[in-house]
Amino acid sequence: MKTTSPNRSVSIFGFICTAFGHNYIVTKKVTNHINEYKCSHCGKEVTDNAAGYLEVLTYKRKELNKCLSSFFQKKSRRISA
């Protein structure tokens, strides 16, 4: 019986990121200290964690950032008003 694995699309940008590192661009500012980033070459998404290091942006982390962002915006409006 022949088994097949899912095809992965291999791009030259993946090799560039592996060799030279990612070129992250800020896509969303969650708070003053937490941002979401996306690599301009390969499309990898990361975010800051509590220790200040970059962490892969999973669905759970994205939902957490969305809640944190709404809380931060409400707090900012309350303080400035």
C-alpha positions as CSV (number, residue, x, y, z in Angstrom):
1,M,0.0,0.0,0.0
2,K,1.4,3.4,-1.0
3,T,1.2,6.2,1.5
4,T,1.5,9.8,0.6
5,S,2.4,12.7,2.7
6,P,0.9,16.2,2.3
7,N,2.7,18.3,-0.2
8,R,4.6,21.2,1.3
9,S,5.2,24.2,-0.9
10,V,8.9,24.9,-0.9
11,S,9.9,28.4,-1.8
12,I,13.2,30.1,-2.2
13,F,12.2,32.6,0.5
14,G,12.1,29.7,3.1
15,F,15.7,29.0,2.3
16,I,16.6,32.7,2.5
17,C,15.0,32.9,5.9
18,T,16.8,29.8,7.1
19,A,20.1,31.1,5.9
20,F,19.9,34.8,6.8
21,G,17.1,35.1,9.3
22,H,13.5,36.5,9.0
23,N,12.6,40.0,8.1
24,Y,9.8,40.7,10.5
25,I,7.4,43.6,10.0
26,V,4.9,44.8,12.7
27,T,1.4,43.9,11.5
28,K,-0.6,44.7,14.7
29,K,0.3,46.7,17.8
30,V,-1.5,45.0,20.7
31,T,-0.2,47.1,23.6
32,N,2.7,49.4,24.1
33,H,5.0,46.4,24.7
34,I,3.4,43.6,22.7
35,N,3.3,43.5,18.9
36,E,2.4,40.9,16.2
37,Y,4.9,40.4,13.4
38,K,5.0,38.8,10.0
39,C,8.0,37.8,7.9
40,S,8.0,39.7,4.7
41,H,9.6,36.8,2.9
42,C,8.1,33.5,4.1
43,G,4.9,34.8,5.9
44,K,5.7,33.3,9.3
45,E,3.8,35.1,12.1
46,V,5.1,35.6,15.6
47,T,4.3,37.7,18.6
48,D,6.0,38.9,21.8
49,N,5.5,36.7,24.9
50,A,5.6,37.8,28.6
51,A,9.4,37.5,28.8
52,G,9.8,39.7,25.7
53,Y,10.9,36.9,23.3
54,L,9.3,36.1,20.0
55,E,6.9,33.2,19.9
56,V,5.0,31.5,17.1
57,L,1.5,33.1,16.7
58,T,-0.9,30.3,17.2
59,Y,-4.7,30.5,17.2
60,K,-4.8,30.5,21.0
61,R,-2.1,33.3,21.2
62,K,-4.0,35.3,18.5
63,E,-7.2,35.2,20.6
64,L,-5.3,36.1,23.7
65,N,-3.8,39.1,21.9
66,K,-7.2,40.2,20.7
67,C,-8.7,40.2,24.2
68,L,-5.6,41.9,25.6
69,S,-5.9,44.6,22.9
70,S,-9.5,45.3,23.6
71,F,-8.8,45.5,27.4
72,F,-5.8,47.9,26.7
73,Q,-7.9,50.1,24.5
74,K,-10.8,50.4,27.1
75,K,-8.3,51.2,29.8
76,S,-6.6,53.8,27.6
77,R,-9.9,55.5,26.9
78,R,-10.9,55.5,30.6
79,I,-7.5,57.0,31.7
80,S,-7.5,59.7,29.0
81,A,-11.1,60.8,29.5
